[in-house]
């Protein structure tokens, strides 16, 4: 990981942080205030965020423990709720401790490896939150369409397997982010935000980030367009499809 000189301001801010060229990895990155520089009472804001963070972790942990130890809750719906609680803990813990550290302890540095790990965890939680909500909606769809065959169609085993598959897909998607960032040279060690995500790290590189962002946007639009065109090419319209028979075929 090569680091090239950027603006004078960034160079001065990062002068106290060494770069290990033997391992080609940045050992220190300066975090920008990301809007916290205008906060008049950072300690008060940090305490409020800390209390909310502790309550969120406690509530999700209690939720998970209740579902694990109560055998009456060992049902597909509650297993999906447990999965959502795990995702919420991961999502909350990916960025909130960093922001609390900036506000309360004025910690504005982070190692490059930790920054990449935080980026992967943050985006993995973001992807898995959508997957978790989608599979919970699918669970309710099966319960509405097949109320008498719900327990035979959606068993605990199928729910766990489907959840594992979504986690594998999510991990495979997130791997693309560090694979894109690591080979690029960096011109500055100062992040724009208070936590590491793909956009913040990409803006520290020496490349035109708009090209990478446009490629991701174009790919997502192409996927949505292809899915919409496939639906329109089928003989039946969207409203005329018998979704109950189609879902029953998958199950």
For each residue, the residues with C-beta under 8 A, 3 or more apart:
1: 24 25 26 112 182 185 186
2: 21 24 185 186
3: 19 26 185 186 187 189
4: 185 186 187 206
5: 11 187
6: 10 11 187 188 206
7: 10 11 188
8: 11 12
9: 12 13
10: 6 7 13 14 187 188 189 190
11: 5 6 7 8 14 15 188
12: 8 9 15
13: 9 10 30 189 190
14: 10 11 17 28 29 30 188 189 190
15: 11 12
16: 28
17: 14 27 28 29 30 109 189
18: 27 28
19: 3 26 27 28
20: 23 24 25 26 27
21: 2 24
22:
23: 20
24: 1 2 20 21
25: 1 20 112 113
26: 1 3 19 20 29 111 112 186 189
27: 17 18 19 20 111 112
28: 14 16 17 18 19 109 110 111 112 189
29: 14 17 26 109 110 111 112 115 189 190 191 196 204
30: 13 14 17 108 109 189 190 191
31: 34 98 102 108 109 110 190 191 193 194 195
32: 190 191 192 193 194
33: 36 37 38 102 108 194
34: 31 102 191 192 193 194 195
35: 38 39 194
36: 33 39 42 45 99 102 103 194
37: 33
38: 33 35
39: 35 36 42 45 103
40:
41: 44 45
42: 36 39 45 46 102 103 104
43: 46 47 103 104
44: 41 47 48
45: 36 39 41 42 48 49 103
46: 42 43 49 50 99 100 102 103 104
47: 43 44 50 51 104
48: 44 45 51 52
49: 45 46 52 53 96 99 100 103
50: 46 47 53 54 100 104
51: 47 48 54 55
52: 48 49 55 56
53: 49 50 56 57 92 96 97 100
54: 50 51 57 58
55: 51 52 58 59
56: 52 53 59 60 88 89 92
57: 53 54 60 61 89 92 93
58: 54 55 61 62
59: 55 56 62 63
60: 56 57 63 64 85 86 88 89 92
61: 57 58 64 65 85 89
62: 58 59 65 66
63: 59 60 66 67 81 82 85
64: 60 61 67 68 82 85 86
65: 61 62 68 69
66: 62 63 69 70 73
67: 63 64 70 73 74 78 79 81 82
68: 64 65 82
69: 65 66
70: 66 67 73 74
71: 74
72:
73: 66 67 70 78
74: 67 70 71 78 79 156
75: 78 79 156
76: 79 80 139 154 155 156 158 159
77: 80 81 136 139 143
78: 67 73 74 75 81 82
79: 67 74 75 76 82 83 156 159 160 163
80: 76 77 83 84 132 135 136 139 159 163
81: 63 67 77 78 84 85 136
82: 63 64 67 68 78 79 85 86
83: 79 80 86 87 132 135 163
84: 80 81 87 88 129 132 133 136
85: 60 61 63 64 81 82 88 89
86: 60 64 82 83 89 90
87: 83 84 90 91 125 128 129 132
88: 56 60 84 85 91 92 129
89: 56 57 60 61 85 86 92 93
90: 86 87 93 94 121 124 125 128
91: 87 88 94 122 125 126 129
92: 53 56 57 60 88 89 96
93: 57 89 90 96 97 121
94: 90 91 118 121 122 125 195
95: 98 99 118 122 194 195 197
96: 49 53 92 93 99 100
97: 53 93 100 101
98: 31 95 101 102 110 118 194 195 196
99: 36 46 49 95 96 102 103 194 195
100: 46 49 50 53 96 97 103 104
101: 97 98 104 105 107
102: 31 33 34 36 42 46 98 99 105 106 107 108 194
103: 36 39 42 43 45 46 49 99 100
104: 42 43 46 47 50 100 101
105: 101 102
106: 102
107: 101 102
108: 30 31 33 102
109: 17 28 29 30 31
110: 28 29 31 98 114 115 118 196
111: 26 27 28 29 114 115
112: 1 25 26 27 28 29 115 116
113: 25 116 117
114: 110 111 117 118 196
115: 29 110 111 112 118 119 191 196 201
116: 112 113 119 120 178 181 182 196 201
117: 113 114 120 121
118: 94 95 98 110 114 115 121 122 195 196
119: 115 116 122 123 177 178 181 196 197 198 201
120: 116 117 123 124 174 177 178
121: 90 93 94 117 118 124 125
122: 91 94 95 118 119 125 126 195 196 197
123: 119 120 126 127 174 177 197 198
124: 90 120 121 127 128 170 171 174
125: 87 90 91 94 121 122 128 129
126: 91 122 123 129 130
127: 123 124 130 131 170 173 174
128: 87 90 124 125 131 132 166 167 170
129: 84 87 88 91 125 126 132 133
130: 126 127 133 134
131: 127 128 134 135 166 169 170
132: 80 83 84 87 128 129 135 136 166
133: 84 129 130 136 137
134: 130 131 137 138
135: 80 83 131 132 138 139 162 163 166
136: 77 80 81 84 132 133 139 140
137: 133 134 140 141
138: 134 135 141 142
139: 76 77 80 135 136 142 143 154 159
140: 136 137 143 144
141: 137 138 144 145 247
142: 138 139 145 146 150 153 154 247 251
143: 77 139 140 146 147 150
144: 140 141 147
145: 141 142 243 244 247
146: 142 143 149 150 153 244 247 248
147: 143 144 150
148:
149: 146 152 153
150: 142 143 146 147 153 154
151: 154 155
152: 149 155
153: 142 146 149 150 248 251
154: 76 139 142 150 151 158 159 251
155: 76 151 152 158 159
156: 74 75 76 79 159 160
157: 160 161
158: 76 154 155 161 162
159: 76 79 80 139 154 155 156 162 163
160: 79 156 157 163 164
161: 157 158 164 165
162: 135 158 159 165 166
163: 79 80 83 135 159 160 166 167
164: 160 161 167 168
165: 161 162 168 169
166: 128 131 132 135 162 163 169 170
167: 128 163 164 170 171
168: 164 165 171 172
169: 131 165 166 172 173
170: 124 127 128 131 166 167 173 174
171: 124 167 168 174 175
172: 168 169 175
173: 127 169 170 176
174: 120 123 124 127 170 171 177
175: 171 172 178 179
176: 173 179 180
177: 119 120 123 174 180 181 198
178: 116 119 120 175 181 182
179: 175 176 182 183
180: 176 177 183 184 198 202 212
181: 116 119 177 178 184 198 201 202 205
182: 1 116 178 179
183: 179 180
184: 180 181 202 205 206 207
185: 1 2 3 4 205 206 207
186: 1 2 3 4 26 189 204 205 206
187: 3 4 5 6 10 204 205 206
188: 6 7 10 11 14 204
189: 3 10 13 14 17 26 28 29 30 186 204
190: 10 13 14 29 30 31 32 204
191: 29 30 31 32 34 115 194 196 200 201 203 204
192: 32 34 200 203
193: 31 32 34 196 197 199 200
194: 31 32 33 34 35 36 95 98 99 102 191
195: 31 34 94 95 98 99 118 122 200
196: 29 98 110 114 115 116 118 119 122 191 193 200 201
197: 95 119 122 123 193 200 201
198: 119 123 177 180 181 201 202
199: 193 202 203 209 213
200: 191 192 193 195 196 197 203 204
201: 115 116 119 181 191 196 197 198 204 205
202: 180 181 184 198 199 205 207 209 212 213
203: 191 192 199 200 209
204: 29 186 187 188 189 190 191 200 201
205: 181 184 185 186 187 201 202 209
206: 4 6 184 185 186 187
207: 184 185 202 211 212
208: 211 212
209: 199 202 203 205 212 213
210: 213 214
211: 207 208 214 215
212: 180 202 207 208 209 215 216
213: 199 202 209 210 216 217
214: 210 211 217 218
215: 211 212 218 219
216: 212 213 219 220
217: 213 214 220 221
218: 214 215 221 222
219: 215 216 222 223
220: 216 217 223 224
221: 217 218 224 225
222: 218 219 225 226
223: 219 220 226 227
224: 220 221 227 228
225: 221 222 228 229
226: 222 223 229 230
227: 223 224 230 231
228: 224 225 231 232
229: 225 226 232 233
230: 226 227 233 234
231: 227 228 234 238
232: 228 229
233: 229 230
234: 230 231 241
235:
236: 240 241
237: 240 241
238: 231 241
239:
240: 236 237
241: 234 236 237 238 246
242: 245 246
243: 145 246 247
244: 145 146 247 248
245: 242 248 249
246: 241 242 243 249 250
247: 141 142 145 146 243 244 250 251
248: 146 153 244 245 251
249: 245 246
250: 246 247
251: 142 153 154 247 248
